[in-house]
Amino acid sequence: MIDENLKAIPIKDLREKAGCRAIVLPKETKLVVYMGRLMEQKTAGGIILSEKNIHEESYKKTRGLVIDIAHSSKEDEENCNVSQGDIVCFRPFEGIHKSGKDDTYGFRLLASHEIHSIEI
């Protein structure tokens, strides 16, 4: 149920409760986001998941750690409020999914329009 008296709630409190902030990313910005380790996983019943299943689970994730940002210009870099080390949120299956040189590490290559918020 939504509180009908929205004006009475302090915005500062709501921002804190939301746990995220809006994002400012110039159009041509690209990011490399670390998704986590892709290690052998077991279901609650003890069934070991195949490599295909492990990667599919990684694709469903909606947040990751920014490890690299590429801007098309110095101006774009100055207008961006995302930096290395930020946790960003995006839709499941968004971006290009790839394993690292060590295929137990999962990454996503994301364009600016695919990122929706930064966790705080």
N, CA, C and O atoms as a DFTB+ gen file, in Angstrom:
480 C
 N C O
     1  1       0.848      -1.169       0.000
     2  2       0.000       0.000       0.000
     3  2       0.901       1.242       0.000
     4  3       1.914       1.278       0.699
     5  1       0.536       2.233      -0.769
     6  2       1.307       3.474      -0.870
     7  2       0.715       4.519       0.056
     8  3      -0.500       4.713       0.104
     9  1       1.587       5.185       0.787
    10  2       1.169       6.249       1.697
    11  2       0.620       7.418       0.891
    12  3       1.324       7.967       0.043
    13  1      -0.605       7.797       1.138
    14  2      -1.253       8.892       0.409
    15  2      -0.706      10.253       0.800
    16  3      -0.861      11.216       0.049
    17  1      -0.072      10.352       1.957
    18  2       0.446      11.625       2.441
    19  2       1.938      11.747       2.097
    20  3       2.775      11.884       2.989
    21  1       2.259      11.698       0.809
    22  2       3.650      11.687       0.366
    23  2       4.399      12.967       0.714
    24  3       5.604      12.916       0.960
    25  1       3.742      14.083       0.741
    26  2       4.390      15.370       1.019
    27  2       4.965      15.427       2.436
    28  3       5.894      16.193       2.690
    29  1       4.429      14.632       3.359
    30  2       4.867      14.682       4.756
    31  2       6.163      13.904       5.000
    32  3       6.758      14.019       6.071
    33  1       6.599      13.123       4.030
    34  2       7.789      12.299       4.205
    35  2       9.021      13.084       3.745
    36  3       9.051      13.560       2.610
    37  1      10.032      13.227       4.597
    38  2      11.246      13.956       4.211
    39  2      11.992      13.249       3.073
    40  3      12.284      12.056       3.158
    41  1      12.293      13.990       2.024
    42  2      12.968      13.421       0.853
    43  2      14.329      12.851       1.231
    44  3      14.716      11.803       0.714
    45  1      15.064      13.516       2.118
    46  2      16.377      13.025       2.531
    47  2      16.265      11.609       3.105
    48  3      17.099      10.754       2.806
    49  1      15.255      11.361       3.914
    50  2      15.038      10.031       4.491
    51  2      14.727       8.999       3.408
    52  3      15.217       7.871       3.456
    53  1      13.914       9.392       2.437
    54  2      13.558       8.467       1.363
    55  2      14.769       8.124       0.497
    56  3      14.929       6.977       0.080
    57  1      15.620       9.111       0.227
    58  2      16.838       8.849      -0.551
    59  2      17.710       7.821       0.150
    60  3      18.262       6.924      -0.487
    61  1      17.830       7.956       1.461
    62  2      18.635       7.016       2.231
    63  2      18.015       5.624       2.194
    64  3      18.727       4.631       2.044
    65  1      16.705       5.545       2.328
    66  2      16.012       4.255       2.316
    67  2      16.077       3.591       0.939
    68  3      16.097       2.364       0.843
    69  1      16.111       4.392      -0.121
    70  2      16.163       3.846      -1.481
    71  2      17.460       3.080      -1.720
    72  3      17.470       2.082      -2.441
    73  1      18.550       3.544      -1.119
    74  2      19.818       2.855      -1.265
    75  2      20.494       3.042      -2.612
    76  3      21.458       2.344      -2.926
    77  1      19.994       3.984      -3.416
    78  2      20.621       4.241      -4.702
    79  2      20.429       5.703      -5.080
    80  3      19.603       6.413      -4.505
    81  1      21.216       6.132      -6.063
    82  2      21.069       7.500      -6.545
    83  2      21.016       7.480      -8.066
    84  3      21.475       6.537      -8.711
    85  1      20.451       8.532      -8.615
    86  2      20.347       8.633     -10.068
    87  2      21.733       8.703     -10.685
    88  3      22.706       9.086     -10.035
    89  1      21.798       8.334     -11.926
    90  2      23.087       8.250     -12.600
    91  2      23.196       9.306     -13.688
    92  3      22.214       9.619     -14.361
    93  1      24.397       9.854     -13.860
    94  2      24.680      10.776     -14.951
    95  2      25.823      10.156     -15.742
    96  3      26.973      10.146     -15.302
    97  1      25.482       9.640     -16.918
    98  2      26.472       9.030     -17.792
    99  2      26.294       9.593     -19.194
   100  3      25.224       9.442     -19.784
   101  1      27.316      10.236     -19.736
   102  2      27.227      10.710     -21.114
   103  2      26.963       9.551     -22.076
   104  3      27.324       8.406     -21.804
   105  1      26.336       9.864     -23.189
   106  2      25.844       8.871     -24.148
   107  2      26.895       7.862     -24.623
   108  3      26.587       6.676     -24.743
   109  1      28.101       8.295     -24.891
   110  2      29.122       7.412     -25.470
   111  2      29.965       6.668     -24.435
   112  3      30.899       5.960     -24.809
   113  1      29.660       6.811     -23.144
   114  2      30.448       6.167     -22.092
   115  2      30.198       4.660     -22.076
   116  3      29.065       4.204     -22.230
   117  1      31.268       3.901     -21.888
   118  2      31.190       2.439     -21.788
   119  2      31.818       2.014     -20.467
   120  3      32.752       2.656     -19.987
   121  1      31.310       0.936     -19.878
   122  2      31.818       0.450     -18.598
   123  2      32.120      -1.036     -18.645
   124  3      31.470      -1.794     -19.364
   125  1      33.120      -1.444     -17.865
   126  2      33.385      -2.857     -17.604
   127  2      32.993      -3.080     -16.150
   128  3      33.482      -2.399     -15.249
   129  1      32.103      -4.042     -15.936
   130  2      31.552      -4.305     -14.609
   131  2      31.858      -5.740     -14.208
   132  3      31.602      -6.679     -14.961
   133  1      32.412      -5.894     -13.007
   134  2      32.719      -7.218     -12.459
   135  2      31.453      -7.785     -11.839
   136  3      30.807      -7.133     -11.018
   137  1      31.102      -8.998     -12.235
   138  2      29.867      -9.632     -11.770
   139  2      30.084     -10.612     -10.622
   140  3      29.140     -10.952      -9.909
   141  1      31.306     -11.062     -10.442
   142  2      31.584     -12.028      -9.382
   143  2      32.231     -13.278      -9.930
   144  3      32.406     -13.431     -11.139
   145  1      32.584     -14.173      -9.020
   146  2      33.221     -15.437      -9.402
   147  2      32.179     -16.393      -9.959
   148  3      31.060     -16.474      -9.454
   149  1      32.551     -17.104     -10.987
   150  2      31.689     -18.119     -11.597
   151  2      32.212     -19.485     -11.178
   152  3      32.820     -20.200     -11.974
   153  1      31.974     -19.834      -9.938
   154  2      32.515     -21.075      -9.389
   155  2      31.460     -22.170      -9.438
   156  3      30.280     -21.907      -9.672
   157  1      31.900     -23.389      -9.216
   158  2      30.965     -24.504      -9.166
   159  2      29.881     -24.202      -8.135
   160  3      30.172     -23.808      -7.005
   161  1      28.652     -24.389      -8.535
   162  2      27.537     -24.107      -7.639
   163  2      26.672     -25.353      -7.488
   164  3      26.580     -26.191      -8.385
   165  1      26.048     -25.440      -6.331
   166  2      25.137     -26.550      -6.061
   167  2      23.764     -25.995      -5.740
   168  3      23.636     -24.920      -5.152
   169  1      22.737     -26.737      -6.131
   170  2      21.378     -26.370      -5.751
   171  2      21.159     -26.760      -4.298
   172  3      22.001     -27.426      -3.697
   173  1      20.032     -26.347      -3.734
   174  2      19.708     -26.704      -2.348
   175  2      19.658     -28.220      -2.167
   176  3      19.937     -28.728      -1.081
   177  1      19.303     -28.942      -3.231
   178  2      19.234     -30.399      -3.166
   179  2      20.561     -31.091      -3.401
   180  3      20.625     -32.320      -3.366
   181  1      21.639     -30.322      -3.644
   182  2      22.966     -30.903      -3.815
   183  2      23.363     -31.194      -5.246
   184  3      24.420     -31.781      -5.479
   185  1      22.544     -30.798      -6.218
   186  2      22.875     -31.037      -7.624
   187  2      23.898     -29.990      -8.069
   188  3      23.703     -28.794      -7.853
   189  1      24.985     -30.444      -8.690
   190  2      26.022     -29.529      -9.176
   191  2      25.568     -28.965     -10.519
   192  3      25.209     -29.712     -11.429
   193  1      25.588     -27.637     -10.632
   194  2      25.161     -26.983     -11.859
   195  2      26.258     -27.039     -12.912
   196  3      27.444     -26.959     -12.591
   197  1      25.857     -27.174     -14.160
   198  2      26.823     -27.199     -15.256
   199  2      27.351     -25.787     -15.503
   200  3      26.801     -24.808     -14.997
   201  1      28.422     -25.697     -16.288
   202  2      29.001     -24.389     -16.614
   203  2      27.962     -23.500     -17.293
   204  3      27.905     -22.297     -17.038
   205  1      27.148     -24.089     -18.150
   206  2      26.109     -23.330     -18.843
   207  2      25.135     -22.707     -17.831
   208  3      24.780     -21.535     -17.954
   209  1      24.707     -23.482     -16.843
   210  2      23.789     -22.980     -15.828
   211  2      24.421     -21.878     -14.987
   212  3      23.752     -20.908     -14.630
   213  1      25.710     -22.021     -14.668
   214  2      26.405     -21.018     -13.871
   215  2      26.442     -19.698     -14.615
   216  3      26.203     -18.647     -14.021
   217  1      26.742     -19.736     -15.928
   218  2      26.772     -18.508     -16.724
   219  2      25.379     -17.907     -16.850
   220  3      25.230     -16.685     -16.814
   221  1      24.356     -18.749     -16.997
   222  2      22.983     -18.235     -17.076
   223  2      22.592     -17.516     -15.780
   224  3      21.905     -16.495     -15.824
   225  1      23.021     -18.035     -14.640
   226  2      22.742     -17.367     -13.364
   227  2      23.447     -16.013     -13.303
   228  3      22.895     -15.049     -12.773
   229  1      24.658     -15.938     -13.840
   230  2      25.397     -14.680     -13.870
   231  2      24.663     -13.650     -14.733
   232  3      24.630     -12.467     -14.395
   233  1      24.079     -14.096     -15.840
   234  2      23.366     -13.184     -16.738
   235  2      22.160     -12.553     -16.056
   236  3      21.753     -11.448     -16.417
   237  1      21.585     -13.242     -15.076
   238  2      20.396     -12.747     -14.385
   239  2      20.717     -11.677     -13.343
   240  3      19.817     -10.978     -12.877
   241  1      21.994     -11.545     -12.975
   242  2      22.362     -10.568     -11.947
   243  2      22.050      -9.151     -12.418
   244  3      22.091      -8.848     -13.611
   245  1      21.735      -8.290     -11.447
   246  2      21.326      -6.922     -11.787
   247  2      22.217      -5.855     -11.169
   248  3      21.869      -4.675     -11.190
   249  1      23.349      -6.247     -10.624
   250  2      24.277      -5.271     -10.046
   251  2      25.699      -5.794     -10.155
   252  3      25.939      -7.001     -10.155
   253  1      26.639      -4.854     -10.248
   254  2      28.032      -5.241     -10.358
   255  2      28.951      -4.084     -10.002
   256  3      28.507      -2.948      -9.840
   257  1      30.227      -4.385      -9.884
   258  2      31.257      -3.436      -9.468
   259  2      31.948      -2.850     -10.705
   260  3      32.472      -3.593     -11.536
   261  1      31.948      -1.523     -10.824
   262  2      32.598      -0.858     -11.957
   263  2      34.111      -0.968     -11.786
   264  3      34.667      -0.532     -10.778
   265  1      34.775      -1.565     -12.796
   266  2      36.238      -1.683     -12.718
   267  2      36.938      -0.845     -13.786
   268  3      38.139      -0.595     -13.684
   269  1      36.205      -0.411     -14.802
   270  2      36.812       0.430     -15.831
   271  2      35.726       1.250     -16.520
   272  3      34.611       0.773     -16.735
   273  1      36.068       2.490     -16.862
   274  2      35.141       3.392     -17.546
   275  2      35.879       4.025     -18.717
   276  3      37.008       4.490     -18.566
   277  1      35.239       4.042     -19.885
   278  2      35.818       4.692     -21.062
   279  2      34.898       5.832     -21.489
   280  3      33.714       5.623     -21.753
   281  1      35.453       7.029     -21.553
   282  2      34.719       8.214     -21.987
   283  2      35.210       8.627     -23.368
   284  3      36.370       8.401     -23.711
   285  1      34.331       9.230     -24.157
   286  2      34.731       9.649     -25.499
   287  2      35.432      11.003     -25.495
   288  3      36.088      11.363     -26.473
   289  1      35.300      11.759     -24.400
   290  2      35.960      13.066     -24.333
   291  2      36.219      13.453     -22.879
   292  3      35.650      12.864     -21.960
   293  1      37.063      14.428     -22.686
   294  2      37.358      14.945     -21.342
   295  2      36.089      15.561     -20.741
   296  3      35.847      15.434     -19.540
   297  1      35.295      16.218     -21.561
   298  2      34.041      16.827     -21.089
   299  2      33.081      15.758     -20.560
   300  3      32.445      15.946     -19.522
   301  1      32.979      14.631     -21.281
   302  2      32.128      13.527     -20.819
   303  2      32.598      13.003     -19.475
   304  3      31.785      12.691     -18.605
   305  1      33.905      12.907     -19.303
   306  2      34.466      12.433     -18.040
   307  2      34.086      13.359     -16.890
   308  3      33.769      12.894     -15.796
   309  1      34.118      14.669     -17.134
   310  2      33.785      15.651     -16.099
   311  2      32.297      15.644     -15.765
   312  3      31.918      15.981     -14.644
   313  1      31.445      15.263     -16.725
   314  2      29.995      15.269     -16.516
   315  2      29.447      13.960     -15.960
   316  3      28.238      13.828     -15.772
   317  1      30.306      13.006     -15.701
   318  2      29.899      11.676     -15.246
   319  2      29.949      11.595     -13.721
   320  3      30.895      12.093     -13.109
   321  1      28.951      10.978     -13.103
   322  2      28.982      10.811     -11.642
   323  2      29.235       9.365     -11.214
   324  3      28.981       9.003     -10.065
   325  1      29.733       8.542     -12.132
   326  2      30.084       7.161     -11.828
   327  2      31.604       7.054     -11.827
   328  3      32.272       7.657     -12.667
   329  1      32.149       6.287     -10.884
   330  2      33.600       6.097     -10.852
   331  2      33.926       4.639     -10.538
   332  3      33.057       3.869     -10.130
   333  1      35.192       4.276     -10.735
   334  2      35.629       2.925     -10.408
   335  2      35.320       2.649      -8.946
   336  3      35.502       3.511      -8.086
   337  1      34.852       1.441      -8.677
   338  2      34.518       1.058      -7.313
   339  2      33.046       1.233      -6.970
   340  3      32.594       0.742      -5.936
   341  1      32.286       1.925      -7.822
   342  2      30.846       2.076      -7.589
   343  2      30.127       0.770      -7.927
   344  3      30.550       0.020      -8.808
   345  1      29.044       0.518      -7.216
   346  2      28.155      -0.596      -7.538
   347  2      27.017      -0.006      -8.369
   348  3      26.308       0.892      -7.916
   349  1      26.850      -0.521      -9.592
   350  2      25.804      -0.017     -10.469
   351  2      24.716      -1.061     -10.657
   352  3      24.953      -2.261     -10.517
   353  1      23.519      -0.585     -10.977
   354  2      22.360      -1.456     -11.174
   355  2      21.898      -1.365     -12.630
   356  3      21.945      -0.299     -13.245
   357  1      21.455      -2.492     -13.164
   358  2      21.021      -2.591     -14.553
   359  2      20.039      -3.743     -14.660
   360  3      19.822      -4.461     -13.684
   361  1      19.448      -3.929     -15.818
   362  2      18.478      -5.003     -16.020
   363  2      19.183      -6.354     -16.179
   364  3      20.342      -6.407     -16.592
   365  1      18.481      -7.445     -15.852
   366  2      19.056      -8.773     -16.091
   367  2      19.352      -8.947     -17.590
   368  3      18.632      -8.411     -18.432
   369  1      20.382      -9.677     -17.908
   370  2      20.795     -10.014     -19.268
   371  2      21.304      -8.813     -20.070
   372  3      21.592      -8.958     -21.258
   373  1      21.423      -7.643     -19.460
   374  2      21.861      -6.423     -20.149
   375  2      23.347      -6.507     -20.476
   376  3      24.113      -7.121     -19.733
   377  1      23.753      -5.898     -21.571
   378  2      25.160      -5.788     -21.935
   379  2      25.722      -7.048     -22.565
   380  3      25.001      -7.998     -22.870
   381  1      27.033      -7.024     -22.748
   382  2      27.753      -8.173     -23.303
   383  2      28.385      -8.915     -22.135
   384  3      29.119      -8.329     -21.339
   385  1      28.097     -10.193     -22.040
   386  2      28.598     -11.027     -20.954
   387  2      29.882     -11.708     -21.409
   388  3      29.965     -12.226     -22.523
   389  1      30.884     -11.701     -20.527
   390  2      32.116     -12.398     -20.890
   391  2      32.836     -12.891     -19.660
   392  3      32.739     -12.319     -18.575
   393  1      33.558     -13.963     -19.865
   394  2      34.448     -14.472     -18.822
   395  2      35.782     -13.772     -18.995
   396  3      36.108     -13.293     -20.081
   397  1      36.551     -13.715     -17.917
   398  2      37.872     -13.126     -18.007
   399  2      38.872     -14.128     -18.561
   400  3      38.491     -15.203     -19.024
   401  1      40.149     -13.777     -18.514
   402  2      41.191     -14.722     -18.940
   403  2      41.101     -15.985     -18.112
   404  3      41.290     -17.090     -18.619
   405  1      40.809     -15.812     -16.827
   406  2      40.490     -16.921     -15.938
   407  2      38.973     -17.036     -16.007
   408  3      38.269     -16.161     -15.502
   409  1      38.457     -18.093     -16.620
   410  2      37.015     -18.157     -16.887
   411  2      36.141     -18.384     -15.659
   412  3      34.946     -18.647     -15.792
   413  1      36.728     -18.283     -14.455
   414  2      35.906     -18.343     -13.248
   415  2      35.471     -16.940     -12.808
   416  3      34.790     -16.798     -11.793
   417  1      35.856     -15.908     -13.560
   418  2      35.459     -14.529     -13.260
   419  2      34.484     -14.044     -14.329
   420  3      34.736     -14.202     -15.524
   421  1      33.366     -13.451     -13.894
   422  2      32.363     -12.966     -14.830
   423  2      32.358     -11.447     -14.916
   424  3      32.487     -10.756     -13.906
   425  1      32.209     -10.936     -16.132
   426  2      32.193      -9.498     -16.392
   427  2      31.061      -9.153     -17.351
   428  3      30.536     -10.017     -18.054
   429  1      30.699      -7.880     -17.366
   430  2      29.772      -7.369     -18.371
   431  2      30.336      -6.092     -18.949
   432  3      30.912      -5.270     -18.235
   433  1      30.168      -5.934     -20.237
   434  2      30.515      -4.704     -20.923
   435  2      29.198      -3.985     -21.154
   436  3      28.321      -4.493     -21.854
   437  1      29.057      -2.803     -20.567
   438  2      27.783      -2.081     -20.589
   439  2      27.938      -0.685     -21.185
   440  3      28.938      -0.005     -20.960
   441  1      26.937      -0.278     -21.942
   442  2      26.874       1.089     -22.462
   443  2      26.149       1.954     -21.431
   444  3      25.450       1.444     -20.556
   445  1      26.325       3.250     -21.548
   446  2      25.749       4.167     -20.555
   447  2      24.239       4.017     -20.419
   448  3      23.714       4.109     -19.310
   449  1      23.530       3.789     -21.518
   450  2      22.068       3.695     -21.443
   451  2      21.581       2.421     -20.745
   452  3      20.400       2.306     -20.419
   453  1      22.482       1.473     -20.517
   454  2      22.098       0.230     -19.855
   455  2      22.218       0.311     -18.332
   456  3      21.720      -0.568     -17.627
   457  1      22.870       1.350     -17.822
   458  2      23.032       1.538     -16.379
   459  2      21.890       2.406     -15.874
   460  3      21.574       3.428     -16.483
   461  1      21.267       2.010     -14.767
   462  2      20.096       2.726     -14.275
   463  2      20.325       3.476     -12.971
   464  3      19.683       4.501     -12.744
   465  1      21.212       3.004     -12.109
   466  2      21.452       3.710     -10.845
   467  2      22.768       3.256     -10.228
   468  3      23.382       2.282     -10.661
   469  1      23.179       4.000      -9.199
   470  2      24.361       3.675      -8.420
   471  2      23.895       3.384      -7.000
   472  3      23.116       4.148      -6.432
   473  1      24.368       2.283      -6.424
   474  2      24.011       1.994      -5.037
   475  2      24.817       2.881      -4.091
   476  3      25.971       3.214      -4.360
   477  1      24.189       3.253      -2.985
   478  2      24.897       4.069      -1.987
   479  2      24.962       3.309      -0.669
   480  3      25.516       3.813       0.308
